[in-house]
Amino acid sequence: MAVDADSDLFAGVLAEVMTRLEPHLEPLAREYVWALESAARLRDAAQAEPFTVLKSGRRLIHPGFEASDRDARRAISLAKALDLPAAMVKRDADPFAGLDQAEGQPVNLAARRNKRTKGGAA
């Protein structure tokens, strides 16, 4: 992902997040988007040159991978603190209703399990 080309993407993410939050939470929302952007930039830099060679000849993994993961975890933590997972996901009344409709009859796992254990025990 080329982050320089996607700077507008992060501005769009911030705008979308702010539509779902109270105005006094804007600093935390900005911090969340900054952590996402930082994680993406660090990951891009690390993927461009995945290994670093020391003077001794020893090869190490690029430190950007670890820093990217740390920023991604920070973004996740901020999203949970802002309750974004609940605000961003539009939940259906029954998320598995489509699966039941595809089979024609609702799936009853308890009945299947009872049938299997009774059949195996007999």
N, CA, C and O atoms as CSV, one atom per row, in Angstrom:
chain,resi,resn,atom,element,x,y,z
A,1,MET,N,N,0.851,-1.171,0.000
A,1,MET,CA,C,0.000,0.000,0.000
A,1,MET,C,C,0.893,1.229,0.000
A,1,MET,O,O,1.694,1.415,0.916
A,2,ALA,N,N,0.768,2.042,-0.986
A,2,ALA,CA,C,1.546,3.268,-1.058
A,2,ALA,C,C,0.843,4.339,-0.228
A,2,ALA,O,O,-0.196,4.865,-0.629
A,3,VAL,N,N,1.409,4.650,0.909
A,3,VAL,CA,C,0.747,5.539,1.855
A,3,VAL,C,C,0.695,6.967,1.340
A,3,VAL,O,O,-0.280,7.673,1.597
A,4,ASP,N,N,1.721,7.414,0.618
A,4,ASP,CA,C,1.709,8.784,0.119
A,4,ASP,C,C,0.502,9.023,-0.781
A,4,ASP,O,O,-0.113,10.088,-0.738
A,5,ALA,N,N,0.170,8.032,-1.590
A,5,ALA,CA,C,-0.981,8.156,-2.473
A,5,ALA,C,C,-2.288,8.050,-1.700
A,5,ALA,O,O,-3.331,8.496,-2.178
A,6,ASP,N,N,-2.239,7.461,-0.505
A,6,ASP,CA,C,-3.454,7.217,0.258
A,6,ASP,C,C,-3.664,8.184,1.410
A,6,ASP,O,O,-4.440,7.892,2.320
A,7,SER,N,N,-2.985,9.340,1.393
A,7,SER,CA,C,-3.180,10.314,2.468
A,7,SER,C,C,-4.626,10.778,2.514
A,7,SER,O,O,-5.158,11.058,3.588
A,8,ASP,N,N,-5.266,10.860,1.350
A,8,ASP,CA,C,-6.683,11.219,1.311
A,8,ASP,C,C,-7.532,10.133,1.955
A,8,ASP,O,O,-8.591,10.414,2.515
A,9,LEU,N,N,-7.067,8.897,1.874
A,9,LEU,CA,C,-7.788,7.793,2.501
A,9,LEU,C,C,-7.878,8.008,4.002
A,9,LEU,O,O,-8.944,7.829,4.592
A,10,PHE,N,N,-6.777,8.389,4.622
A,10,PHE,CA,C,-6.773,8.590,6.067
A,10,PHE,C,C,-7.601,9.813,6.465
A,10,PHE,O,O,-8.215,9.827,7.532
A,11,ALA,N,N,-7.619,10.826,5.619
A,11,ALA,CA,C,-8.487,11.978,5.882
A,11,ALA,C,C,-9.948,11.542,5.818
A,11,ALA,O,O,-10.774,12.005,6.605
A,12,GLY,N,N,-10.263,10.652,4.880
A,12,GLY,CA,C,-11.616,10.118,4.778
A,12,GLY,C,C,-11.983,9.262,5.974
A,12,GLY,O,O,-13.119,9.295,6.448
A,13,VAL,N,N,-11.010,8.489,6.464
A,13,VAL,CA,C,-11.254,7.667,7.650
A,13,VAL,C,C,-11.558,8.560,8.844
A,13,VAL,O,O,-12.486,8.290,9.606
A,14,LEU,N,N,-10.777,9.626,9.007
A,14,LEU,CA,C,-11.008,10.545,10.112
A,14,LEU,C,C,-12.394,11.180,10.007
A,14,LEU,O,O,-13.106,11.291,11.005
A,15,ALA,N,N,-12.771,11.593,8.804
A,15,ALA,CA,C,-14.087,12.205,8.621
A,15,ALA,C,C,-15.196,11.215,8.971
A,15,ALA,O,O,-16.179,11.583,9.615
A,16,GLU,N,N,-15.040,9.967,8.551
A,16,GLU,CA,C,-16.050,8.944,8.850
A,16,GLU,C,C,-16.121,8.652,10.345
A,16,GLU,O,O,-17.209,8.508,10.904
A,17,VAL,N,N,-14.971,8.568,10.985
A,17,VAL,CA,C,-14.943,8.305,12.425
A,17,VAL,C,C,-15.610,9.457,13.174
A,17,VAL,O,O,-16.368,9.228,14.117
A,18,MET,N,N,-15.334,10.685,12.762
A,18,MET,CA,C,-15.883,11.837,13.463
A,18,MET,C,C,-17.401,11.927,13.318
A,18,MET,O,O,-18.063,12.499,14.184
A,19,THR,N,N,-17.969,11.374,12.238
A,19,THR,CA,C,-19.430,11.400,12.108
A,19,THR,C,C,-20.087,10.486,13.136
A,19,THR,O,O,-21.277,10.627,13.420
A,20,ARG,N,N,-19.325,9.551,13.694
A,20,ARG,CA,C,-19.883,8.580,14.636
A,20,ARG,C,C,-19.541,8.884,16.095
A,20,ARG,O,O,-19.950,8.151,16.995
A,21,LEU,N,N,-18.792,9.962,16.331
A,21,LEU,CA,C,-18.354,10.282,17.693
A,21,LEU,C,C,-18.812,11.669,18.103
A,21,LEU,O,O,-19.173,12.502,17.272
A,22,GLU,N,N,-18.784,11.887,19.394
A,22,GLU,CA,C,-19.073,13.212,19.942
A,22,GLU,C,C,-17.882,14.129,19.647
A,22,GLU,O,O,-16.750,13.654,19.561
A,23,PRO,N,N,-18.120,15.440,19.493
A,23,PRO,CA,C,-17.030,16.374,19.151
A,23,PRO,C,C,-15.879,16.396,20.160
A,23,PRO,O,O,-14.736,16.630,19.767
A,24,HIS,N,N,-16.145,16.162,21.439
A,24,HIS,CA,C,-15.071,16.239,22.428
A,24,HIS,C,C,-14.092,15.062,22.318
A,24,HIS,O,O,-13.047,15.072,22.968
A,25,LEU,N,N,-14.417,14.052,21.506
A,25,LEU,CA,C,-13.523,12.905,21.319
A,25,LEU,C,C,-12.620,13.055,20.088
A,25,LEU,O,O,-11.921,12.115,19.709
A,26,GLU,N,N,-12.638,14.236,19.471
A,26,GLU,CA,C,-11.840,14.442,18.260
A,26,GLU,C,C,-10.342,14.196,18.469
A,26,GLU,O,O,-9.719,13.589,17.598
A,27,PRO,N,N,-9.732,14.632,19.573
A,27,PRO,CA,C,-8.303,14.350,19.745
A,27,PRO,C,C,-7.982,12.846,19.746
A,27,PRO,O,O,-6.976,12.424,19.174
A,28,LEU,N,N,-8.827,12.053,20.379
A,28,LEU,CA,C,-8.600,10.605,20.369
A,28,LEU,C,C,-8.821,10.018,18.978
A,28,LEU,O,O,-8.122,9.090,18.570
A,29,ALA,N,N,-9.788,10.558,18.261
A,29,ALA,CA,C,-10.035,10.089,16.894
A,29,ALA,C,C,-8.834,10.405,15.998
A,29,ALA,O,O,-8.427,9.580,15.180
A,30,ARG,N,N,-8.273,11.601,16.159
A,30,ARG,CA,C,-7.078,11.963,15.382
A,30,ARG,C,C,-5.901,11.049,15.739
A,30,ARG,O,O,-5.140,10.640,14.862
A,31,GLU,N,N,-5.760,10.736,17.005
A,31,GLU,CA,C,-4.691,9.841,17.452
A,31,GLU,C,C,-4.876,8.441,16.855
A,31,GLU,O,O,-3.904,7.795,16.464
A,32,TYR,N,N,-6.118,7.983,16.789
A,32,TYR,CA,C,-6.438,6.680,16.187
A,32,TYR,C,C,-6.031,6.647,14.715
A,32,TYR,O,O,-5.377,5.706,14.266
A,33,VAL,N,N,-6.419,7.672,13.974
A,33,VAL,CA,C,-6.096,7.717,12.542
A,33,VAL,C,C,-4.591,7.879,12.348
A,33,VAL,O,O,-4.022,7.302,11.422
A,34,TRP,N,N,-3.941,8.659,13.214
A,34,TRP,CA,C,-2.492,8.814,13.116
A,34,TRP,C,C,-1.806,7.466,13.331
A,34,TRP,O,O,-0.851,7.142,12.626
A,35,ALA,N,N,-2.280,6.682,14.293
A,35,ALA,CA,C,-1.685,5.369,14.552
A,35,ALA,C,C,-1.869,4.441,13.347
A,35,ALA,O,O,-0.963,3.682,13.004
A,36,LEU,N,N,-3.027,4.502,12.711
A,36,LEU,CA,C,-3.251,3.693,11.500
A,36,LEU,C,C,-2.288,4.099,10.386
A,36,LEU,O,O,-1.676,3.254,9.734
A,37,GLU,N,N,-2.167,5.404,10.186
A,37,GLU,CA,C,-1.302,5.909,9.118
A,37,GLU,C,C,0.163,5.583,9.409
A,37,GLU,O,O,0.903,5.187,8.508
A,38,SER,N,N,0.577,5.748,10.650
A,38,SER,CA,C,1.950,5.440,11.040
A,38,SER,C,C,2.260,3.962,10.822
A,38,SER,O,O,3.328,3.609,10.322
A,39,ALA,N,N,1.323,3.111,11.198
A,39,ALA,CA,C,1.517,1.669,11.003
A,39,ALA,C,C,1.685,1.354,9.519
A,39,ALA,O,O,2.534,0.543,9.150
A,40,ALA,N,N,0.891,1.984,8.676
A,40,ALA,CA,C,0.989,1.738,7.233
A,40,ALA,C,C,2.317,2.236,6.670
A,40,ALA,O,O,2.950,1.549,5.869
A,41,ARG,N,N,2.738,3.427,7.086
A,41,ARG,CA,C,4.018,3.976,6.596
A,41,ARG,C,C,5.209,3.111,7.031
A,41,ARG,O,O,6.104,2.820,6.238
A,42,LEU,N,N,5.198,2.711,8.303
A,42,LEU,CA,C,6.296,1.880,8.791
A,42,LEU,C,C,6.333,0.521,8.086
A,42,LEU,O,O,7.411,0.011,7.777
A,43,ARG,N,N,5.180,-0.055,7.837
A,43,ARG,CA,C,5.114,-1.348,7.146
A,43,ARG,C,C,5.642,-1.206,5.723
A,43,ARG,O,O,6.368,-2.076,5.242
A,44,ASP,N,N,5.283,-0.110,5.042
A,44,ASP,CA,C,5.790,0.110,3.682
A,44,ASP,C,C,7.305,0.235,3.665
A,44,ASP,O,O,7.968,-0.335,2.799
A,45,ALA,N,N,7.855,0.983,4.623
A,45,ALA,CA,C,9.313,1.158,4.682
A,45,ALA,C,C,9.995,-0.178,4.962
A,45,ALA,O,O,11.036,-0.480,4.380
A,46,ALA,N,N,9.418,-0.964,5.839
A,46,ALA,CA,C,10.023,-2.258,6.176
A,46,ALA,C,C,9.934,-3.233,5.008
A,46,ALA,O,O,10.865,-4.005,4.777
A,47,GLN,N,N,8.845,-3.210,4.281
A,47,GLN,CA,C,8.708,-4.133,3.155
A,47,GLN,C,C,9.609,-3.748,1.986
A,47,GLN,O,O,9.980,-4.605,1.184
A,48,ALA,N,N,9.965,-2.466,1.881
A,48,ALA,CA,C,10.866,-2.037,0.812
A,48,ALA,C,C,12.254,-2.645,0.996
A,48,ALA,O,O,12.913,-2.999,0.019
A,49,GLU,N,N,12.695,-2.767,2.244
A,49,GLU,CA,C,13.995,-3.374,2.551
A,49,GLU,C,C,13.819,-4.204,3.828
A,49,GLU,O,O,14.062,-3.709,4.928
A,50,PRO,N,N,13.396,-5.466,3.683
A,50,PRO,CA,C,13.006,-6.269,4.849
A,50,PRO,C,C,14.133,-6.622,5.815
A,50,PRO,O,O,13.868,-6.928,6.978
A,51,PHE,N,N,15.373,-6.586,5.363
A,51,PHE,CA,C,16.478,-6.972,6.235
A,51,PHE,C,C,17.520,-5.875,6.306
A,51,PHE,O,O,17.748,-5.152,5.336
A,52,THR,N,N,18.150,-5.758,7.464
A,52,THR,CA,C,19.235,-4.814,7.691
A,52,THR,C,C,20.497,-5.614,7.935
A,52,THR,O,O,20.477,-6.592,8.682
A,53,VAL,N,N,21.599,-5.209,7.313
A,53,VAL,CA,C,22.871,-5.907,7.488
A,53,VAL,C,C,23.768,-5.059,8.380
A,53,VAL,O,O,24.031,-3.893,8.086
A,54,LEU,N,N,24.231,-5.657,9.469
A,54,LEU,CA,C,25.136,-4.974,10.382
A,54,LEU,C,C,26.558,-5.010,9.831
A,54,LEU,O,O,26.834,-5.745,8.882
A,55,LYS,N,N,27.466,-4.223,10.417
A,55,LYS,CA,C,28.873,-4.205,9.981
A,55,LYS,C,C,29.511,-5.579,10.124
A,55,LYS,O,O,30.415,-5.932,9.366
A,56,SER,N,N,29.041,-6.353,11.094
A,56,SER,CA,C,29.598,-7.684,11.311
A,56,SER,C,C,29.105,-8.693,10.275
A,56,SER,O,O,29.584,-9.826,10.230
A,57,GLY,N,N,28.151,-8.280,9.446
A,57,GLY,CA,C,27.612,-9.174,8.436
A,57,GLY,C,C,26.323,-9.861,8.877
A,57,GLY,O,O,25.680,-10.561,8.094
A,58,ARG,N,N,25.967,-9.658,10.096
A,58,ARG,CA,C,24.747,-10.268,10.614
A,58,ARG,C,C,23.524,-9.569,10.024
A,58,ARG,O,O,23.485,-8.343,9.920
A,59,ARG,N,N,22.529,-10.364,9.642
A,59,ARG,CA,C,21.301,-9.822,9.052
A,59,ARG,C,C,20.187,-9.834,10.087
A,59,ARG,O,O,19.959,-10.833,10.770
A,60,LEU,N,N,19.503,-8.710,10.187
A,60,LEU,CA,C,18.388,-8.572,11.117
A,60,LEU,C,C,17.136,-8.146,10.353
A,60,LEU,O,O,17.207,-7.480,9.321
A,61,ILE,N,N,16.004,-8.547,10.890
A,61,ILE,CA,C,14.751,-8.104,10.284
A,61,ILE,C,C,14.607,-6.601,10.519
A,61,ILE,O,O,15.040,-6.084,11.549
A,62,HIS,N,N,14.011,-5.919,9.583
A,62,HIS,CA,C,13.849,-4.469,9.658
A,62,HIS,C,C,13.052,-4.099,10.907
A,62,HIS,O,O,12.009,-4.700,11.161
A,63,PRO,N,N,13.513,-3.133,11.686
A,63,PRO,CA,C,12.797,-2.747,12.912
A,63,PRO,C,C,11.440,-2.104,12.634
A,63,PRO,O,O,10.630,-1.953,13.549
A,64,GLY,N,N,11.186,-1.729,11.401
A,64,GLY,CA,C,9.897,-1.136,11.052
A,64,GLY,C,C,8.739,-2.097,11.211
A,64,GLY,O,O,7.611,-1.673,11.462
A,65,PHE,N,N,9.002,-3.399,11.069
A,65,PHE,CA,C,7.924,-4.375,11.251
A,65,PHE,C,C,7.399,-4.336,12.686
A,65,PHE,O,O,6.190,-4.315,12.917
A,66,GLU,N,N,8.325,-4.327,13.642
A,66,GLU,CA,C,7.925,-4.289,15.049
A,66,GLU,C,C,7.216,-2.974,15.381
A,66,GLU,O,O,6.201,-2.973,16.077
A,67,ALA,N,N,7.744,-1.870,14.888
A,67,ALA,CA,C,7.135,-0.573,15.154
A,67,ALA,C,C,5.753,-0.474,14.509
A,67,ALA,O,O,4.837,0.115,15.082
A,68,SER,N,N,5.607,-1.047,13.327
A,68,SER,CA,C,4.319,-1.056,12.650
A,68,SER,C,C,3.284,-1.848,13.440
A,68,SER,O,O,2.141,-1.416,13.591
A,69,ASP,N,N,3.693,-3.004,13.940
A,69,ASP,CA,C,2.784,-3.811,14.750
A,69,ASP,C,C,2.390,-3.084,16.028
A,69,ASP,O,O,1.239,-3.162,16.458
A,70,ARG,N,N,3.333,-2.383,16.632
A,70,ARG,CA,C,3.047,-1.639,17.857
A,70,ARG,C,C,2.017,-0.533,17.585
A,70,ARG,O,O,1.091,-0.338,18.372
A,71,ASP,N,N,2.182,0.190,16.464
A,71,ASP,CA,C,1.215,1.239,16.131
A,71,ASP,C,C,-0.147,0.652,15.772
A,71,ASP,O,O,-1.180,1.240,16.092
A,72,ALA,N,N,-0.153,-0.495,15.113
A,72,ALA,CA,C,-1.426,-1.142,14.777
A,72,ALA,C,C,-2.159,-1.566,16.057
A,72,ALA,O,O,-3.373,-1.395,16.167
A,73,ARG,N,N,-1.417,-2.117,17.017
A,73,ARG,CA,C,-2.041,-2.503,18.296
A,73,ARG,C,C,-2.554,-1.264,19.039
A,73,ARG,O,O,-3.591,-1.315,19.701
A,74,ARG,N,N,-1.831,-0.171,18.924
A,74,ARG,CA,C,-2.265,1.080,19.546
A,74,ARG,C,C,-3.555,1.577,18.906
A,74,ARG,O,O,-4.453,2.056,19.599
A,75,ALA,N,N,-3.645,1.464,17.586
A,75,ALA,CA,C,-4.871,1.864,16.886
A,75,ALA,C,C,-6.046,0.991,17.320
A,75,ALA,O,O,-7.156,1.489,17.504
A,76,ILE,N,N,-5.807,-0.294,17.482
A,76,ILE,CA,C,-6.864,-1.199,17.932
A,76,ILE,C,C,-7.319,-0.819,19.336
A,76,ILE,O,O,-8.515,-0.799,19.628
A,77,SER,N,N,-6.363,-0.521,20.193
A,77,SER,CA,C,-6.693,-0.123,21.562
A,77,SER,C,C,-7.518,1.162,21.580
A,77,SER,O,O,-8.483,1.272,22.336
A,78,LEU,N,N,-7.143,2.127,20.753
A,78,LEU,CA,C,-7.897,3.380,20.680
A,78,LEU,C,C,-9.299,3.142,20.109
A,78,LEU,O,O,-10.271,3.743,20.566
A,79,ALA,N,N,-9.394,2.265,19.113
A,79,ALA,CA,C,-10.707,1.960,18.533
A,79,ALA,C,C,-11.626,1.349,19.585
A,79,ALA,O,O,-12.816,1.658,19.632
A,80,LYS,N,N,-11.071,0.484,20.425
A,80,LYS,CA,C,-11.879,-0.114,21.494
A,80,LYS,C,C,-12.268,0.939,22.519
A,80,LYS,O,O,-13.399,0.940,23.005
A,81,ALA,N,N,-11.346,1.836,22.855
A,81,ALA,CA,C,-11.645,2.887,23.830
A,81,ALA,C,C,-12.726,3.835,23.309
A,81,ALA,O,O,-13.553,4.323,24.079
A,82,LEU,N,N,-12.715,4.090,22.011
A,82,LEU,CA,C,-13.717,4.961,21.399
A,82,LEU,C,C,-14.997,4.201,21.071
A,82,LEU,O,O,-15.970,4.795,20.607
A,83,ASP,N,N,-15.001,2.898,21.306
A,83,ASP,CA,C,-16.132,2.020,20.997
A,83,ASP,C,C,-16.446,2.044,19.501
A,83,ASP,O,O,-17.609,1.992,19.099
A,84,LEU,N,N,-15.402,2.122,18.687
A,84,LEU,CA,C,-15.591,2.145,17.237
A,84,LEU,C,C,-16.073,0.812,16.668
A,84,LEU,O,O,-16.880,0.824,15.739
A,85,PRO,N,N,-15.624,-0.328,17.175
A,85,PRO,CA,C,-16.133,-1.568,16.575
A,85,PRO,C,C,-17.659,-1.627,16.597
A,85,PRO,O,O,-18.273,-2.054,15.620
A,86,ALA,N,N,-18.274,-1.206,17.696
A,86,ALA,CA,C,-19.735,-1.229,17.779
A,86,ALA,C,C,-20.347,-0.142,16.892
A,86,ALA,O,O,-21.413,-0.342,16.311
A,87,ALA,N,N,-19.680,0.996,16.788
A,87,ALA,CA,C,-20.223,2.097,15.997
A,87,ALA,C,C,-20.044,1.876,14.504
A,87,ALA,O,O,-20.864,2.338,13.710
A,88,MET,N,N,-18.989,1.179,14.108
A,88,MET,CA,C,-18.686,1.030,12.690
A,88,MET,C,C,-19.387,-0.165,12.045
A,88,MET,O,O,-19.614,-0.173,10.835
A,89,VAL,N,N,-19.726,-1.160,12.836
A,89,VAL,CA,C,-20.327,-2.366,12.275
A,89,VAL,C,C,-21.837,-2.255,12.372
A,89,VAL,O,O,-22.397,-2.077,13.453
A,90,LYS,N,N,-22.473,-2.360,11.239
A,90,LYS,CA,C,-23.933,-2.373,11.237
A,90,LYS,C,C,-24.366,-3.821,11.367
A,90,LYS,O,O,-24.126,-4.639,10.479
A,91,ARG,N,N,-24.993,-4.118,12.461
A,91,ARG,CA,C,-25.363,-5.501,12.749
A,91,ARG,C,C,-26.797,-5.773,12.313
A,91,ARG,O,O,-27.693,-4.950,12.500
A,92,ASP,N,N,-26.986,-6.944,11.730
A,92,ASP,CA,C,-28.321,-7.415,11.423
A,92,ASP,C,C,-28.900,-8.026,12.685
A,92,ASP,O,O,-28.176,-8.324,13.635
A,93,ALA,N,N,-30.204,-8.206,12.686
A,93,ALA,CA,C,-30.836,-8.844,13.835
A,93,ALA,C,C,-30.277,-10.258,14.011
A,93,ALA,O,O,-30.004,-10.683,15.133
A,94,ASP,N,N,-30.111,-10.975,12.919
A,94,ASP,CA,C,-29.557,-12.322,12.963
A,94,ASP,C,C,-28.489,-12.417,11.873
A,94,ASP,O,O,-28.838,-12.552,10.700
A,95,PRO,N,N,-27.212,-12.353,12.215
A,95,PRO,CA,C,-26.175,-12.356,11.183
A,95,PRO,C,C,-26.096,-13.666,10.404
A,95,PRO,O,O,-25.490,-13.701,9.333
A,96,PHE,N,N,-26.690,-14.739,10.913
A,96,PHE,CA,C,-26.626,-16.031,10.227
A,96,PHE,C,C,-27.907,-16.342,9.456
A,96,PHE,O,O,-28.077,-17.461,8.972
A,97,ALA,N,N,-28.797,-15.380,9.338
A,97,ALA,CA,C,-30.062,-15.616,8.645
A,97,ALA,C,C,-29.828,-16.002,7.194
A,97,ALA,O,O,-30.550,-16.841,6.656
A,98,GLY,N,N,-28.840,-15.409,6.556
A,98,GLY,CA,C,-28.544,-15.749,5.162
A,98,GLY,C,C,-28.112,-17.191,4.992
A,98,GLY,O,O,-28.450,-17.826,3.993
A,99,LEU,N,N,-27.375,-17.713,5.947
A,99,LEU,CA,C,-26.957,-19.115,5.884
A,99,LEU,C,C,-28.154,-20.045,6.005
A,99,LEU,O,O,-28.253,-21.040,5.288
A,100,ASP,N,N,-29.055,-19.716,6.911
A,100,ASP,CA,C,-30.234,-20.549,7.091
A,100,ASP,C,C,-31.098,-20.545,5.844
A,100,ASP,O,O,-31.639,-21.582,5.463
A,101,GLN,N,N,-31.232,-19.403,5.211
A,101,GLN,CA,C,-32.058,-19.311,4.012
A,101,GLN,C,C,-31.428,-20.072,2.857
A,101,GLN,O,O,-32.146,-20.596,2.005
A,102,ALA,N,N,-30.118,-20.144,2.808
A,102,ALA,CA,C,-29.448,-20.851,1.720
A,102,ALA,C,C,-29.716,-22.345,1.772
A,102,ALA,O,O,-29.772,-22.994,0.727
A,103,GLU,N,N,-29.883,-22.902,2.957
A,103,GLU,CA,C,-30.122,-24.338,3.093
A,103,GLU,C,C,-31.595,-24.696,3.000
A,103,GLU,O,O,-31.933,-25.867,2.830
A,104,GLY,N,N,-32.469,-23.724,3.106
A,104,GLY,CA,C,-33.883,-24.023,3.024
A,104,GLY,C,C,-34.503,-24.239,4.391
A,104,GLY,O,O,-35.651,-23.853,4.609
A,105,GLN,N,N,-33.776,-24.843,5.312
A,105,GLN,CA,C,-34.268,-25.048,6.662
A,105,GLN,C,C,-33.205,-24.529,7.629
A,105,GLN,O,O,-32.007,-24.631,7.363
A,106,PRO,N,N,-33.652,-23.980,8.737
A,106,PRO,CA,C,-32.672,-23.500,9.716
A,106,PRO,C,C,-31.793,-24.638,10.236
A,106,PRO,O,O,-32.251,-25.767,10.413
A,107,VAL,N,N,-30.551,-24.321,10.471
A,107,VAL,CA,C,-29.605,-25.306,10.990
A,107,VAL,C,C,-29.788,-25.392,12.493
A,107,VAL,O,O,-29.786,-24.371,13.181
A,108,ASN,N,N,-29.944,-26.589,12.998
A,108,ASN,CA,C,-30.078,-26.793,14.433
A,108,ASN,C,C,-28.915,-27.663,14.882
A,108,ASN,O,O,-28.974,-28.891,14.810
A,109,LEU,N,N,-27.860,-27.009,15.346
A,109,LEU,CA,C,-26.655,-27.742,15.719
A,109,LEU,C,C,-26.870,-28.631,16.932
A,109,LEU,O,O,-26.279,-29.707,17.029
A,110,ALA,N,N,-27.713,-28.188,17.858
A,110,ALA,CA,C,-27.973,-29.009,19.044
A,110,ALA,C,C,-28.621,-30.328,18.647
A,110,ALA,O,O,-28.259,-31.379,19.175
A,111,ALA,N,N,-29.567,-30.283,17.731
A,111,ALA,CA,C,-30.219,-31.523,17.276
A,111,ALA,C,C,-29.213,-32.427,16.572
A,111,ALA,O,O,-29.221,-33.641,16.777
A,112,ARG,N,N,-28.354,-31.850,15.752
A,112,ARG,CA,C,-27.327,-32.661,15.078
A,112,ARG,C,C,-26.395,-33.315,16.086
A,112,ARG,O,O,-26.060,-34.493,15.962
A,113,ARG,N,N,-25.979,-32.542,17.087
A,113,ARG,CA,C,-25.066,-33.077,18.094
A,113,ARG,C,C,-25.730,-34.201,18.891
A,113,ARG,O,O,-25.115,-35.240,19.131
A,114,ASN,N,N,-26.985,-33.994,19.301
A,114,ASN,CA,C,-27.702,-35.032,20.058
A,114,ASN,C,C,-27.878,-36.283,19.220
A,114,ASN,O,O,-27.718,-37.396,19.719
A,115,LYS,N,N,-28.202,-36.108,17.966
A,115,LYS,CA,C,-28.399,-37.257,17.080
A,115,LYS,C,C,-27.079,-38.024,16.937
A,115,LYS,O,O,-27.063,-39.254,16.964
A,116,ARG,N,N,-25.994,-37.298,16.789
A,116,ARG,CA,C,-24.682,-37.925,16.601
A,116,ARG,C,C,-24.234,-38.660,17.870
A,116,ARG,O,O,-23.708,-39.771,17.787
A,117,THR,N,N,-24.438,-38.048,19.042
A,117,THR,CA,C,-23.995,-38.701,20.289
A,117,THR,C,C,-24.892,-39.876,20.649
A,117,THR,O,O,-24.402,-40.877,21.171
A,118,LYS,N,N,-26.174,-39.783,20.389
A,118,LYS,CA,C,-27.075,-40.909,20.666
A,118,LYS,C,C,-26.791,-42.058,19.712
A,118,LYS,O,O,-26.828,-43.227,20.095
A,119,GLY,N,N,-26.507,-41.704,18.460
A,119,GLY,CA,C,-26.204,-42.758,17.467
A,119,GLY,C,C,-24.866,-43.426,17.758
A,119,GLY,O,O,-24.713,-44.626,17.532
A,120,GLY,N,N,-23.892,-42.659,18.259
A,120,GLY,CA,C,-22.574,-43.213,18.562
A,120,GLY,C,C,-22.569,-44.024,19.847
A,120,GLY,O,O,-21.786,-44.965,19.981
A,121,ALA,N,N,-23.434,-43.670,20.796
A,121,ALA,CA,C,-23.461,-44.359,22.091
A,121,ALA,C,C,-24.262,-45.643,22.022
A,121,ALA,O,O,-24.060,-46.534,22.847
A,122,ALA,N,N,-25.156,-45.761,21.069
A,122,ALA,CA,C,-26.017,-46.928,21.004
A,122,ALA,C,C,-25.338,-48.139,20.444
A,122,ALA,O,O,-25.956,-49.198,20.333
